[in-house]
Amino acid sequence: MMKLIVVLTVFSLLFAIQFSNADELESPSEPLAIHMKGGPGSLTPEECPKACDFRCSATSHQKPCLFYCNLCCKKCLCVPSGTYGNKEECPCYNNWKNKDGGPKCP
C-alpha cells in the first residue's frame, strides 16, 4: 500500500511539472516585456520606458541607449528580451537602420 502511495505521489508531481507554465511566473524585479519574448506589438507605448530601462541596464551609454530604445519601441511596440541581442524577436526593431546602414535600435 505504501508503494502505491509513493508511486501516485511521484506521478502527480511529474504531471504537475509537465503541465506547469514557467513563463506565467513573474519576477517582481523584471519588467513584463521580458516575459513576453518581445514579439511585434507585444507592448503598449506606456510600457516602453520600463522595457527600455531593462534593455539598457547593462550599457555604459545609458542616455543614447534609452533615447533610441524608446524611439524604436514607440514605433515597433516591442523590445527584444534581455539586455543585448535577441533582436530577431522584433523584426521592426531589428531592421530599422540609421543613415549609415547600421542598427538604429540598441
Buried (B, 14 or more C-beta within 10 A) or exposed (E): EEEEEEEEEEEEEEEEEEEEEEEEEEEEEEBEBBBBBBBEEBBEEEBBBBBBBBBBEEBEEEEEBBBBBBBBBEBBBBBBBBBEEBBEBBEBBBEBEEEEEEBBBB
